[in-house]
Amino acid sequence: MSKMNIVQAVNSALRNELQRDKRVMILGEDVGKNGGVFRCTDGLQQDFGDNRVVDTPLSEVGIISTSIGLAVNGMLPVAEIQFSGFIYAPLDQLVTHAARIRSRSRGRFSVPLVVRAPFGGGIRALELHCESVETIFSHIAGLKVVIPSHPYDAKGLLISAIRDPNPVIFLEPMRVYRAIKEEVPDEPYTIPLGKAEVEQEGSDLTVISYGAMMKYTKEALEKSNYSAEIIDVRTISPLDTDTIINSVKKTGRCVIVHEAQKTCGFAAEIIARINEKCFFNLEAPIERVTGFDVPFPFAKLENYYLPDEKRILKAVDKVMSQ
């Protein structure tokens, strides 16, 4: 066991899988010699060679298109997009090819591809560097969408994603890349995709979140006088509906926190499923604490956009007062 942050946990997962299976390879801009923008791939090209950790041209379309071809032909590529805001250009390749090849070929071919991308805000970056576009991918049948919130999950979920025969979008919350350290095994291990985690048992209300917002949600709830059951979704596609429903049936109240925009944000899908399966168990309307329906703002305004302690506790008080 070693104390790791998310960057180190991702690096450890990639190293384990490069050692385990010669079909695993990494592609992306500056992933090799420089070790990636956030150093998630630091040292891997030195140890495994430039034919397995490949520095690509500055072309997201090229990275994803090449990775799809490699995956169809038996390789296990892990493609890095430097920031999730750069993923719009290859979206056509992900929707038209990666997500559909298994269905199109009636199961003859699959695309065991992982696309890693830092996402979310809170680091005072430039335009198109702080996007929260997870709901777009969750709407595409054939793609899995995974979002870890802390180092232990980052390693176990990434290894599971690499070993999965389906294309996986693996979104890494860059705001907490180095903000959380915990014990993580050096050896490989897996965490099942599609299984949420009950981070804390509670009886008064259910609070649901994922990614960087998990850290700030838990910190806010420490200042609450209520017994909150906290759920980390971990995988938004497929979504672990059962864990959410069982919790809401127990507590009767729910707050959902994410930093993506409110309209058609993933909280809306969670609310829809709760309404479908346990509407009559609710003691109060569900509250959403989200970003706003505007482009992610520049550095001076980003703290006004992101959910914070005040907004989270206000939502908790509102559902508990009804």
HELIX and SHEET records of a PDB file:
HELIX    1   1 ILE A    6  ARG A   20  1                                  15    
HELIX    2   2 LEU A   44  PHE A   48  1                                   5    
HELIX    3   3 GLU A   60  VAL A   72  1                                  13    
HELIX    4   4 SER A   84  PHE A   86  5                                   3    
HELIX    5   5 LEU A   91  GLN A   93  1                                   3    
HELIX    6   6 LEU A   94  ALA A   98  3                                   5    
HELIX    7   7 ILE A  101  ARG A  104  1                                   4    
HELIX    8   8 GLU A  134  SER A  138  1                                   5    
HELIX    9   9 PRO A  151  ARG A  163  1                                  13    
HELIX   10  10 MET A  174  VAL A  176  5                                   3    
HELIX   11  11 MET A  213  LEU A  221  1                                   9    
HELIX   12  12 THR A  241  THR A  251  1                                  11    
HELIX   13  13 PHE A  266  CYS A  278  1                                  13    
HELIX   14  14 PHE A  279  ASN A  281  5                                   3    
HELIX   15  15 ALA A  299  LEU A  301  5                                   3    
HELIX   16  16 GLU A  302  TYR A  305  1                                   4    
HELIX   17  17 GLU A  309  MET A  320  1                                  12    
SHEET    1   A 2 SER A   2  MET A   4  0                                        
SHEET    2   A 2 GLU A 182  VAL A 184 -1                                        
SHEET    1   B 7 VAL A  53  ASP A  55  0                                        
SHEET    2   B 7 VAL A  24  GLY A  28  1                                        
SHEET    3   B 7 LEU A  76  GLU A  80  1                                        
SHEET    4   B 7 VAL A 114  PHE A 119  1                                        
SHEET    5   B 7 VAL A 168  PRO A 173  1                                        
SHEET    6   B 7 LYS A 144  VAL A 146  1                                        
SHEET    7   B 7 THR A 235  SER A 237 -1                                        
SHEET    1   C 5 GLU A 197  GLN A 200  0                                        
SHEET    2   C 5 ALA A 228  ASP A 232 -1                                        
SHEET    3   C 5 LEU A 205  SER A 209  1                                        
SHEET    4   C 5 CYS A 254  GLN A 261  1                                        
SHEET    5   C 5 GLU A 287  GLY A 291  1                                        
END                                                                             
